[in-house]
Amino acid sequence: MKIPNRIQPLVDDGLIDEVLQRLKSGKEADVYTVLCNGNVQCAKVYKEATQRSFKQAVQYQEGRKNRSSRNTRAMQKGSKFGRKQQEESWQMAEVNALFRLADAGVRVPQPYLCVDGVLLMELVTDGEGGVAPRLGDISLSAEEAVADFATMIRNIVRMLCVGIVHGDLSEFNVLQDAQGPVIIDLPQAVDAAANNHAKSMFQRDVNNITAYYGQFAPQLLKTRYAKEIWQLYEDGKLTPEVPLTGLFVEEEHVVDMDSLLDEIITAEDDYYERQRAMRERDDD
């Protein structure tokens, strides 16, 4: 096939031997299979900001650190240089997340390198060596759903243990290989400790995954892993192998209305008493 313009420099430099086919065109990137030193790999070509359809990028970038204060100022001003730095920051977020997650034992494609907006990484395959399907394109038995859901929850826990929230996790961002689910698409990954939206994003991620597997095993819909895991994280008790129950009981605070009304009445009496005393003092 014709070599895409963004991939051509990697071909010229000998990093890619041949472009085999385009796998998909997503909201933030196009993905191709490529041949590198005789091995089939995956090339993710990031789209320019003007071509991306991914929304709320600012929300996801909150809390991301830049090594250079000059770069940060340029990004804030929106200069040409700043926009270029912002693009590189957006792309490197996925690269950095993939390396950290792979090291933490999370099932993600193994990243190799990222050059000029092209990320080379492992091609995830199915049991027959073909391209692995997305979860949204397959059906599971109840037993398979329960087992894979447990795997996903454990991977989500490992992600949070290294401070990463996917931010856009669903059946469309998970592939199914011969060993089970593999998490993909992480350019919007957020810092759990530095992003004010991390908690809501995390709960949405877990709830999306629960809803997907729950269609095959309805008993999973009753679990409350999102709140249980986040509470453990906030309490500093989350570890990769922490026992989980899938249960979570909200703390309920019973309001004593009689006592509350007494306090309001007492406060009003004190207010009027102070006003009366001030008037009497002024009259004197």
N, C-alpha and C positions, 0 to 999 in steps of 0.2 A: 504494500500500500504506500501511498505518498507520505513522506516524512513530514510531520507537523513542524511548523516554523520554530516552535519553542524547543523541540527535541533535536533539531538539526545540529546545534552546537555540540551536543553530547555525542552525536554520531561522528562529527568532525574530529572530536578529541579522542575517539576510540572507546568511550565509556559504554556506548550502545552500538551493537553490530547491525541490528535490524529491527524495524517496527513491524510487529506481526498483525495486530488488529486493535481496534478501539473497543474497549469493553463497555464503557458507559460515558455519558455526558451528564455530570451532576450539577448542582447549584453553585458549587465553588470550584470544580475542577473537571477535567476530562481524564479518563483513565485508559491506558493502553497496555497491552502485553508487548514486551520487547525481549530481544535476545541479547544477552550480555555474556561474553566468553563461553558460549555454548549453553548457558542456563537461561531458562525463561523466567523473566522477572516482571514486575509491575511498575509502570511509570505513571505517576500522578502529575498531571500538568495543571498547575493552578491558574485560574482565570484572573484577569485584571479586575480591580474593584468595580469598574464600570460595567463589567460583563457578569459579575456575580449577582445571583438573586437571593443570596443568604441575607436575612434581615437582622437588625438589631446588633450589628457588629460591635458597636461601642459598648453595649451591655456585656458582651463576652470578653472584651479586652480590658475591662476594669480590673485593676490589680496586677496587670502584667508589668514586669520590671524591664527597663531598658538599661543597658550597661552605660550608655553615654547620655549625659544630661543634654548635650547638644542635639542628639537625635530626638530626645523627648520634647524639647522646645520646638524643634522643626515639625514634629508630628502634631503638636498642639496648634501651631500656626497654620498648618495645612499647605505648606510650601511644596513645590515639586519634589525637592529632596525629602521633605517630611512624608509625603505620600508614598514615596519609594520605600522609605524606612518602615512605614506602617504596613506595606505589603509584605516586606521581608519578615516583619515581626509576626504577621498573621500566619505566614507559611512555616516559620521556624517553630511556632507554638506546637504544631503537629509533630514535627521532627523530634523536638525535645521531649514531648509527651510520649511518643512511641519508644524512644530509647529508655526513658525512665520506667515505663510500664513493662517493657520486655525484661528489663533487669529485675523488676519486682515480681516476675512470674505471671503477669497478666497475659492472657491469650490475645495478642495483637500481631499484625504482620511485622516481621523483622525488618526494620529500616536499614538501608545501606548508606545512602548519601543524598543530599539535596543540593542541586546546582541550578542557579538562575531560574528558580520557580519550578523545577522539575524534581520530584521526589522518587528515587528508585528504592523499591522495597520488595519483600517477598511476595510471590504470587500465591494466594491461598487457594488450594485445590480440594476437590471432593475425593471420595474413595477411589475413583477411577482415573484420577489425574486431570480431570477437566476443571474448569474454573468453578470454584465453590459458589453455590447459590446464596442469595440473601434469605434470611428467615422469613421475610414476607412472601417468598415465592415457594415455600414448602409447607407440608402438613406433617404433623407429628402424632404419634400415639400418646395416650395419657401418660404412660410410663416414661416415654422419651421426654415428654414435656416436663415432667417432675424432675427428672435427672438433669436435663439441660438448664432448667431454671435454677437449680441448686448451684450448678457450675457458674452461671451468670452472676448470681448473687455473690458468690465467693470472689469472682473477678472484680465486681463492683467494689467490694470491701477492700481488696488489694489496691485498687485505684485510689480510694479515699485515704488509705493508709500512707500513700506517698503524696497526698495533698492534691489529687487531681479529680475533678468532676467532668465527665464527658460533655454534658451540656446539651446534647442533641441525640440522646440514645433512644433507639427504637428498633423495631424489626427490620428497618431499612438500612441500619448502620451496623448490622451484625451478619457475618457470613457463617455458613455451616459447613465445616470440613469433616473429614472422617472421624475426628476425635470430639467434635462438638462445636459450640459457638466460638467465633473469633470476632472481637470488637474492632471496628474500622472507623475512619473518618473522624479525626480529632483536631482539626484546625481551630475549632471554637472551644476547645478544652479550657476550663477555668481553674484558677487557684482557689482551693476550698477555703483557705484562711484569709485571702485578700479580696475576694469578690463578694460584695454584699448580696448578690443574687445566687450565690452558690447553693444555699440550702434549698431554695425553691427549685433550682435546676436539678439538683440531686434527687429531690423527691419526685419530680416529673420524670426523670430518667427511670427510676425504679418502678414507678407506677406504669409507665409505658411498657416496660419489659414484663411486669406482672400481668398486665392486660393481654399481652400477646400470648404468653404461655397459658394464661387462664382460659383461653378459648378452647384449649385441648384438655386441660385439667382444671375444671371450675373451682375445685377446692383451693387453688392457689389464690383466687380472687379475695379470699378472706384474710390473707396474710397482710402484715403491716411492717414489712422489712424497712421501708424507707425511713419511717420515724424511729424505729428501733436502732438502726445503724447510725443515723445522724446523732441520736442522743448519746450513743456510745462514743462517737467521735468528739462531740462537744465536752463530754466528761473525761476525755483523755484515756478512755478504756478500750479503744478500737485497736485490734491487732489483726493480722492476716488470717489467723485461725480462731478468732474469738467465737465461742458458741453462740448461735443465734436461735431464737424461738419463732420468729415471725409474728410475735405478739407485741403489743404496745398499749399501755393503759395511760390515757391522758390524766394529768393531775387535775383534780377537781377542787376548787376552793368554794366552800359553802359560805354564802354571805348571810350574816346575822342581821336581818333587816331591822329588828327592834333596836338593837344596839346602834345601828347606823343612824336611825331616825333620832334616837336620844342624843347622839353626838351633834347632829344637825341643829336640833332644837337648842341644845346647850350653847352652841356657837352663835346662834341667832340671839339668844338671851344676853350673852356676853357682849355682842356687838351693840345692841340697843342700850345696855347698861352703860357702856363707854360713851355712847352718844349723849345720853341723859346727863352723865357726869360732866361732859365737856360743855353742855349748854348751861348747867348750873354754875360752872366756873366762870363762863363768859358773863353771866348775869351779875355775878359778884364784882 
